[in-house]
Amino acid sequence: MSAFLDNLFGFNGQVAIVTGASRGIGAAIADTLAEAGAHVIGVARSAKPDQASVAGVTYVSCDIADADAFKKVCTDAFARHGRLDILVNNAGIFVPIKTDDDRIKAFDAMIAADLRACYTCAIAASDLMKKAGNGGAIVNITSIGAVRGFANMPGYAAAKGGLEHLSRALAMDLGPHNIRVNNIAPGYIITSMNRHTLTTDTAGRDRRLARLILKRHGDTWEVAAAALFLASKAGSYLTGDTLHVDGGWAWQGMG
């Protein structure tokens, strides 16, 4: 890599925390940041990743719904490295609605995990970024559901849509401290959890692909590349923005 590109996309000496990092998109983001030179703390309810991780990622067991527990993860990282530069809010849940009685319970659970927890994580991380005085970047992983909405998923759509607007508010609050806040809204991304369904449910796969301009599913590395850009110096003039990593779904009719 040239000195120019290394200056834009290198993270040597920087410290990043990635939530939901044990698998899927979170694992890809954690590995990509580590390969770019960052010290990465991968946070997950299980401290053991689903697959081998690259050097530079240290996994910590933490449920981000416990604000005090996550704050300790941040303060421990800060005490060890003397700085905190990046937070990627990737962890989230989807609670299926099986009966009418599930609707409110599922809604509350997704608002708590997919919106409120992201806010408490952002507070804990940004307080330390401000203390270090080096600026920083927060990247929130939302969803195409924040734009399109999904049938039978009101809590998920509300939480992800709320997270997009929360990011804009945080961008305004944290901008004076040179802390940028942006979103990534993934579309259909192939992960270890959905790979079997995507390959066996051919009718469902074809319906989904018909919605996409690029006519293919995305890969986790493509979301990770967007996160790398938003956290890097190359993205230093972006804040309060959303990158749709969705094969063009946001701009294509639902069909």
C-alpha positions as CSV (number, residue, x, y, z in Angstrom):
1,M,0.0,0.0,0.0
2,S,1.3,3.4,-0.9
3,A,1.9,6.0,1.9
4,F,-1.0,8.0,0.5
5,L,-3.5,5.1,0.8
6,D,-2.0,4.0,4.1
7,N,-2.7,7.4,5.4
8,L,-6.3,7.2,4.3
9,F,-7.1,3.6,5.2
10,G,-4.5,2.7,7.8
11,F,-5.5,2.3,11.5
12,N,-2.2,1.6,13.1
13,G,-2.4,2.4,16.9
14,Q,-6.1,3.0,16.8
15,V,-8.5,1.1,19.1
16,A,-11.9,-0.1,17.9
17,I,-14.8,-1.9,19.6
18,V,-17.2,-3.9,17.5
19,T,-20.4,-5.3,19.0
20,G,-22.0,-8.5,17.8
21,A,-18.6,-9.5,16.6
22,S,-18.6,-13.3,16.9
23,R,-20.2,-14.0,13.6
24,G,-21.6,-12.7,10.3
25,I,-21.2,-9.0,9.5
26,G,-19.7,-8.2,12.9
27,A,-16.9,-10.7,12.6
28,A,-16.1,-9.4,9.1
29,I,-15.9,-5.9,10.4
30,A,-13.7,-6.8,13.3
31,D,-11.4,-8.8,11.1
32,T,-11.2,-6.0,8.5
33,L,-10.3,-3.3,11.0
34,A,-7.7,-5.5,12.6
35,E,-6.1,-6.3,9.2
36,A,-6.0,-2.5,8.6
37,G,-3.9,-2.2,11.8
38,A,-6.4,-1.4,14.6
39,H,-6.5,-3.0,18.0
40,V,-10.0,-4.5,18.0
41,I,-12.2,-5.6,20.9
42,G,-14.9,-7.9,19.6
43,V,-17.9,-7.8,21.9
44,A,-20.4,-10.7,21.9
45,R,-22.6,-12.5,24.3
46,S,-20.3,-15.5,23.5
47,A,-16.7,-14.5,23.7
48,K,-15.8,-17.4,21.3
49,P,-16.1,-16.4,17.6
50,D,-17.9,-18.9,15.2
51,Q,-14.8,-19.1,13.1
52,A,-11.1,-18.3,13.4
53,S,-10.3,-14.6,13.7
54,V,-7.3,-12.7,12.5
55,A,-4.6,-11.5,14.8
56,G,-5.5,-8.2,16.5
57,V,-9.0,-9.1,17.6
58,T,-9.6,-9.8,21.3
59,Y,-13.0,-11.2,22.1
60,V,-14.9,-10.1,25.2
61,S,-18.1,-11.6,26.5
62,C,-20.7,-8.9,27.2
63,D,-24.4,-8.4,26.7
64,I,-24.7,-4.8,25.4
65,A,-28.2,-4.6,26.9
66,D,-26.3,-4.3,30.2
67,A,-25.1,-0.7,30.0
68,D,-22.8,-0.9,32.9
69,A,-21.1,-4.1,31.6
70,F,-20.5,-2.5,28.2
71,K,-19.2,0.7,29.9
72,K,-16.6,-1.5,31.7
73,V,-15.5,-3.0,28.4
74,C,-14.9,0.5,27.1
75,T,-13.1,1.7,30.2
76,D,-10.9,-1.5,30.3
77,A,-9.9,-0.9,26.7
78,F,-9.2,2.8,27.4
79,A,-7.1,1.9,30.4
80,R,-5.1,-0.6,28.4
81,H,-4.5,1.5,25.3
82,G,-5.0,5.1,26.4
83,R,-7.5,5.8,23.7
84,L,-10.7,4.7,22.0
85,D,-11.2,5.7,18.3
86,I,-14.0,3.6,16.8
87,L,-17.3,2.0,17.9
88,V,-19.2,-0.2,15.5
89,N,-22.7,-0.8,16.8
90,N,-23.5,-4.0,15.0
91,A,-25.2,-6.2,17.6
92,G,-29.0,-6.6,17.3
93,I,-31.8,-9.1,17.5
94,F,-34.9,-10.1,15.5
95,V,-37.8,-11.5,17.5
96,P,-40.3,-13.3,15.4
97,I,-44.0,-12.7,16.0
98,K,-45.8,-16.0,16.1
99,T,-49.1,-15.0,17.8
100,D,-51.0,-11.8,18.4
101,D,-49.9,-12.0,22.0
102,D,-46.2,-11.8,20.9
103,R,-46.6,-8.4,19.2
104,I,-45.9,-6.0,22.1
105,K,-43.3,-8.2,23.8
106,A,-41.4,-8.6,20.5
107,F,-41.7,-4.8,19.8
108,D,-40.3,-3.9,23.2
109,A,-37.4,-6.4,22.9
110,M,-36.3,-5.1,19.6
111,I,-36.5,-1.5,20.6
112,A,-34.4,-2.3,23.7
113,A,-31.7,-4.3,21.9
114,D,-31.6,-2.6,18.5
115,L,-32.1,1.0,19.5
116,R,-31.7,1.7,23.2
117,A,-28.6,-0.5,23.6
118,C,-26.9,1.2,20.7
119,Y,-27.5,4.6,22.4
120,T,-26.0,3.5,25.7
121,C,-23.0,2.0,23.8
122,A,-22.5,5.2,21.9
123,I,-22.6,7.2,25.2
124,A,-20.0,5.0,26.9
125,A,-17.7,5.1,23.9
126,S,-18.0,8.7,23.0
127,D,-17.4,9.9,26.6
128,L,-14.0,8.2,26.3
129,M,-13.3,9.5,22.8
130,K,-13.9,13.0,24.2
131,K,-11.6,12.3,27.1
132,A,-8.8,11.2,24.8
133,G,-9.3,14.2,22.6
134,N,-8.4,12.4,19.3
135,G,-11.9,12.5,17.8
136,G,-13.4,9.3,16.7
137,A,-16.0,7.5,14.5
138,I,-19.2,5.6,15.4
139,V,-20.7,3.4,12.8
140,N,-24.2,2.1,13.4
141,I,-25.4,-0.9,11.4
142,T,-29.1,-0.3,10.6
143,S,-31.0,-2.2,7.8
144,I,-32.8,-1.7,4.6
145,G,-35.8,-2.2,6.8
146,A,-35.2,1.3,8.1
147,V,-36.0,2.6,4.6
148,R,-38.5,0.0,3.3
149,G,-40.0,-1.5,6.4
150,F,-40.9,-5.2,6.6
151,A,-44.3,-6.8,6.9
152,N,-44.8,-8.5,10.3
153,M,-41.6,-6.8,11.7
154,P,-42.8,-3.5,13.1
155,G,-40.4,-3.5,16.1
156,Y,-37.4,-4.2,13.9
157,A,-38.3,-1.5,11.3
158,A,-39.0,1.0,14.1
159,A,-35.8,0.3,15.9
160,K,-33.6,0.4,12.8
161,G,-35.4,3.5,11.6
162,G,-35.0,5.1,15.0
163,L,-31.3,4.2,15.0
164,E,-30.8,6.1,11.7
165,H,-32.4,9.3,13.2
166,L,-30.5,8.8,16.5
167,S,-27.3,8.7,14.5
168,R,-28.1,12.1,12.9
169,A,-28.8,13.6,16.4
170,L,-25.6,12.1,17.8
171,A,-23.7,13.5,14.8
172,M,-24.8,17.0,15.7
173,D,-24.0,16.5,19.4
174,L,-20.6,14.9,18.9
175,G,-19.4,16.9,15.8
176,P,-17.8,19.6,17.9
177,H,-15.6,16.9,19.4
178,N,-14.6,15.7,15.9
179,I,-16.6,12.5,16.5
180,R,-18.4,11.4,13.4
181,V,-21.5,9.2,13.4
182,N,-22.8,7.4,10.4
183,N,-24.9,4.4,9.4
184,I,-24.7,1.4,7.1
185,A,-28.0,-0.1,5.9
186,P,-27.3,-3.6,4.6
187,G,-29.7,-5.4,2.3
188,Y,-29.6,-9.2,1.7
189,I,-26.2,-10.3,3.0
190,I,-25.1,-13.9,3.0
191,T,-24.0,-15.0,6.5
192,S,-23.5,-18.4,8.2
193,M,-27.0,-18.1,9.7
194,N,-28.9,-17.6,6.4
195,R,-26.7,-19.3,3.9
196,H,-28.7,-22.6,4.0
197,T,-32.0,-20.8,3.5
198,L,-30.7,-18.7,0.7
199,T,-29.5,-21.8,-1.2
200,T,-32.5,-24.1,-0.6
201,D,-35.4,-21.7,-0.8
202,T,-35.1,-21.0,-4.5
203,A,-38.5,-19.4,-4.9
204,G,-37.8,-17.0,-2.0
205,R,-34.3,-16.3,-3.3
206,D,-35.6,-15.4,-6.7
207,R,-38.3,-13.0,-5.3
208,R,-35.6,-11.3,-3.3
209,L,-33.2,-11.0,-6.2
210,A,-35.9,-9.5,-8.3
211,R,-35.9,-6.5,-6.0
212,L,-32.1,-5.8,-6.4
213,I,-30.6,-3.8,-9.2
214,L,-27.4,-5.9,-9.0
215,K,-29.4,-9.2,-8.9
216,R,-27.2,-10.8,-6.3
217,H,-26.9,-11.1,-2.6
218,G,-24.1,-9.3,-0.8
219,D,-21.2,-10.6,1.2
220,T,-20.2,-9.7,4.7
221,W,-16.9,-8.3,3.4
222,E,-18.8,-5.7,1.4
223,V,-20.4,-4.3,4.5
224,A,-17.0,-4.5,6.3
225,A,-15.4,-2.5,3.5
226,A,-18.1,0.2,4.0
227,A,-17.4,0.3,7.7
228,L,-13.7,0.6,7.1
229,F,-14.3,3.6,4.8
230,L,-16.7,5.4,7.3
231,A,-14.2,4.8,10.2
232,S,-11.2,5.9,8.2
233,K,-9.6,9.2,7.3
234,A,-11.0,8.7,3.8
235,G,-14.5,9.2,5.3
236,S,-13.4,12.1,7.5
237,Y,-15.9,14.6,5.9
238,L,-19.0,12.4,6.3
239,T,-21.2,12.5,9.4
240,G,-24.9,11.9,9.9
241,D,-25.0,9.9,6.7
242,T,-26.2,6.5,5.6
243,L,-24.5,4.1,3.1
244,H,-26.9,1.6,1.6
245,V,-25.0,-1.6,1.0
246,D,-28.0,-3.3,-0.6
247,G,-27.4,-4.0,-4.3
248,G,-29.7,-1.0,-5.1
249,W,-32.7,-2.2,-3.2
250,A,-33.3,1.2,-1.6
251,W,-33.9,2.6,-5.0
252,Q,-35.7,-0.3,-6.6
253,G,-39.4,-1.0,-6.4
254,M,-40.5,-3.9,-4.1
255,G,-42.0,-5.8,-7.0
